[in-house]
Amino acid sequence: FTLVLPNLPVTFMNDDHAHARDLLEAMVAGVETDDARLGKTCRAFHEHNREHFDREEAAMQATGFPPYAVHKAEHAQALTWLDSLASQAETGPVSPALRQAIGVELPAWYLRHIETMDTVTANWIAAHSTD
């Protein structure tokens, strides 16, 4: 399993996405093999995305991104979901529902979020940044 991500015009977003992709690929491998480290990997993915979303939201605010509230709301919803997945993985065992969520639903959501919301956001940030 390898997730190919689009390249965005904002360096910190690409760097954060690459790190998250590595964690996500480890999660998918872990859920397929019942890796004992799955809970730790899921929690690391949750925490990394919480920090990434904070950076992204700060950049949106700094550049006056018009649909900020919509993008922030998706981040909040995603963090709730990621926290739930991490909690399930930490307490084990891996259920069919968790295997489906991590192995199929999460990669699909992650890629879709980057291809849609993050692409629009990165283009705005790149065009409106004073840095």
N, C-alpha and C positions, 0 to 999 in steps of 0.2 A: 504494500500500500504506500503510494507516494502521492502527496497532494501538491499540485502545481499551482502556484499563486501568481496573480497578475502583479506586474511591477507598477507601483504608484509613484507619482512625482513628489512624494514626501518621504525623506530618508528614514525618520524615526518610525514611521508606520511600516515600511518595508522590513526594517530590522525587527520590530516587535512581531510582525506577522511571521517572519522566518523562525523566530524562537518558538512562537506558539505552534507553528506547523510541526516543528520537531517534537514538541510535547504531545501534540495530537497524534502524530504517527506512533509514538511510544504507547499512548493510550490504546489505540486501535490494536497494536500488536499485543499489548497486555491483556486486553479483554478477550482476545482470541485464544490466548494461552493460559488464562487464569493466573497471570503473573502476580505474585504476592506484593509487588510494588505498585500495583494499579492504583490503589487509594492515594498513595503519595504523589503519583504522577498526575492524577486527576485534580488533586488539591493544588499542585503547582500550576496546572493549566488555569484553574480558577483564579488563583492569586495573580498570575502573570496578566491575565486578561483584565482583572480589576485595575491593575496599575496602568496597563495600556489604555483602557477606556478613560482613565483619569487624564492621561497625557493628551489623548485625542480630543476629549471634551474641552480641555484648556485651550487647545489650538483652535477649536471651533469657536469658542467664546472670544478669543483674541482677534479672530478675523471676522467676527460678526456673521457666522454661517446661519442663513435664514432658517433652515429646518432643524436647528440645534435640538429643540425639544423632542422631535420625532426620533432622531438618532440616539439621544440620551435615553429615551424610553426603551428603545430596543436593547441598549446596553444593560439597563436595569433588569429587564426581563431575562436576558441571557445570563447575567450573573446569578440570578435566582435559580435558573435551570442548572448552570454549572455547579453551583453549591450543592444542589440536590444530587446530581450525578456523583460528585466527589464523596458526599456522605454515604451514598449507597455503596460505592466502591470501597470506602474505608471500612464499612461494617461487613461487607461480603455476605454470602457468596455471590458470585456473578450470576444474576438472573438473566433469562432470555430477554426481558425488557431492557435491562442495562446493556446487554450485548448489542441489541438493536440501536439503542440510543447513542452509544459511543461509536459503534462500528459503522453505522449508516447515517443516522439523523444528524449527529454533530458535525461530521465532515461536510455534509451537504449544506447545513446551515452556515458553517464557517466560510466556506467558499462563496456561497450566495451573498453573505453579508459583505465580504470584501469586494466582490464583483459589482455590487449595487451601491449600498450606502457608503462604503469606504472609498470607492472610486470617485463618486460625486464629491464627497467630503474632501478627499486629497486634492482633487482638481481645484476646488474652491480655496483651500488653504494655500496651495502653491500660487494661485493667482492673486491672493489678497494678503499674503504674509509680508510683513515689513522686514523680516530677517534677510 
